[in-house]
Structures are given as C-alpha cells and as structure tokens.
Amino acid sequence: MNRLVTSVNLTLPAWVDAAAYGEGLYPTDEAKMRLAVELARRNVEARTGGPFGAAVFDAATGGLISVGVNRVVPLNNSTAHAEMMAFMLAQVRLGKFRLDDGGHAFVLATSAQPCAMCYGGVVWAGVRRMIVAARKEDVEAHTHFDEGPVPDNWVDGLRARGIEVTHDVLRADAVEVLKDYTRRGGADY
Amino acid sequence: MNRLVTSVNLTLPAWVDAAAYGEGLYPTDEAKMRLAVELARRNVEARTGGPFGAAVFDAATGGLISVGVNRVVPLNNSTAHAEMMAFMLAQVRLGKFRLDDGGHAFVLATSAQPCAMCYGGVVWAGVRRMIVAARKEDVEAHTHFDEGPVPDNWVDGLRARGIEVTHDVLRADAVEVLKDYTRRGGADY
C-alpha cells in the first residue's frame, strides 16, 4: 500500500475572501504597504497564522494581484510564509511560473524582511522590486522568530538579479503588529 | 468583486501515485539517494517537471515519509521545487509544521544541492540531516538552471542550526539525469 501524500492545498484564511481586497488601486509604496501590514494585523487578530503579511501588485498600474499571510501553524506547513503564499497565488492567477515573463513588472510589499527561504523565493518569483516594512532586527527584537541564514549582503544579491529593495516603509506600523503578536502569546517556531 | 485567488493546490505527477514508493525501507544513504535520483529521472522522462527529486525519511528506521519532484512549470509555481514539495507533503502527512517536533529525526535526500530558496526551507522543515547528490557546479555546468544567491558558507549555516550535510552520494547518477534533461531540450527557467 502506498501511504504517501501526493497533494497539498494551501489556503488563505476565510476573512480574506470576505474582504474587499482587490477593489481600487494601490499607487504608492505607502498604499501597498498599508495593505501588507493590515493583512499581518488581521492575521494576528483572527489567530490564523503568524504576524506577517505580503501582497503582489502590478508595478505600472498599482493593481493588486495577490495577497499572502503566514499560514505555517494552521496549515502545518513550514513553507507557508506570507511572501511565498503571495507569490504562489499571483502565479496561479496569472498562469505563469515567473510573474514578469511577458514584460509586465511586479512589486512585492512585505511587512517584514524576508527570511532565508523567502529571500531565495523572491529571486524566482519574477518581481522587480520589493518594499519592506520591519527589519530583521525588529523581528528578532520583538518576537522569537528567527530569520535564518540570510546573507549579510542580501540586498546586493537581489540587486545583482535586477530586483530593487525599498526599506522602512511603514516600519513602525509593522513593528506594532509584531509586538502585538508577542503580547498575545502567539506561537513562535 | 474580489478576484483574488485564495487557495492553491500542489500535486505530484500521477506516476508517483501508481508507483510502489513507500514499501520497504531505505536504510543506507545510497538507498535513500537512489530513490531521489530515480524520482528526478522519472520526472524528466514523463516531462512532468525539472530534473530534480527529493525524499524525506525517518532517520531511525529508514522509512519513507514523503517524496517530491520539481513541479514549477506544470503547476505555474516558482516555489514548487523538489525539496519544498517533499517537506510540505511530509508535514501534511505527519500533521506537524516542523518535522522533528516530538523527538523523531528526519533526513532529506535531494538529487542536487538546494537552491537559495530551498536552502532556507531546509532550516525550517525540521530535518536533522541532508544527503546531496549533484553539486551546484554540476547543475550549472550541465543545465541552464541557476542556484541563486546561496551563501558560500551554506554548509556552516546549516551545521550551526544542527543540520548535517553529506555530499556526493550517487553524484554521477544525478549528473546523468541533469545531462539527459538538457539533451531533451527541457525548459530552463
């Protein structure tokens, strides 16, 4: 008998379905990040995963392509970080394994600096720019999450592959979400 | 209208279901890697993804927990590398977001050195040891795949987190699969 599991379903929380995300545009870095941080906050409040949110946008129009939140604990899936969820869901929606195939440029907004896994994931996803709120030191100061073995020169590693990074957009707001998660005694892993 | 996609399903190829993987044990490093390389080879022959295979085993018994193959192109998913598939499917099967929670130790066998994303993924998955066949330089010499910004001291980064790495197990066999993929004109991305 073959008892191997051969498929896995990754889902966003039900509150994402009910929200009106996707209406309107997100023209500025602040507008994009406001959504990413709101996703992180709602994920904490609803206890549907870790204190991290992300979203992918069309760089030219500011249109929202996908959202992601951390789903590691609810889904029993160590890869279900916010950025990875957003990448997968954007790629499924557009029917492309690399978002920028075809010439459109895409932007990732993420409420915290990517961990070592998501750092590599950014390289393959096909985004041209990444907007980051909380820094690695914020995550490590205010939660017990570990970012893993991210290279010190991680920004250079992305720039060398044509991916620009913008730091500290709504950093204080993202830090508040991290603190709130820890205050509530959220699971650390 | 909310047009966001809110779930994604990741599947192994149908030939995995039909195979008798999971019967018997894989006690040695060579036995574990023989399976990982066979998975890579079948994935190339069936044209169901890139030339990479991986599997997770119980370290104590040699029992097979999960298998993975690269599914990036068929699933339009840049995160669907062999190692990530194997981790997710092992975690779903065991109902844990970190495999070694509970004291059991697990081993990953992968037909090629992990890329930058899977490198970070190894840290979170909960495996204590990783057995690798082809090296990064093999992948880059025989295919057009890029491993991404993997730190030079990646083995130290894993060891510092309690994960041992064993190199070059059935390396030549894994290299043959890489060459065969390129000979067949397999998609590079």
Interface residues (C-beta under 8 A of the other chain):
Chain A: M1 N2 R3 L4 V5 T6 S7 V8 N9 L10 T11 L12 V16 D17 A19 A20 Y21 G22 E23 L64 S66 V67 V72 V73 L75 N76 N77 S78 T79 M84 F87 M88 L89 Q91 V92 R93 L94 G95 K96 F97 R98 C115 A116 M117 C118 Y119 G120 G121 V123 W124 A125 G126 G148 P149 V150 P151 W154 G157 L158 A160 R161 Y189
Chain B: M1 N2 R3 L4 V5 T6 S7 V8 N9 L10 T11 L12 V16 D17 A19 A20 Y21 G22 E23 L64 S66 V67 V72 V73 L75 N76 N77 S78 T79 M84 F87 M88 L89 Q91 V92 R93 L94 G95 K96 F97 R98 C115 A116 M117 C118 Y119 G120 G121 V123 W124 A125 G126 G148 P149 V150 P151 W154 G157 L158 A160 R161 Y189
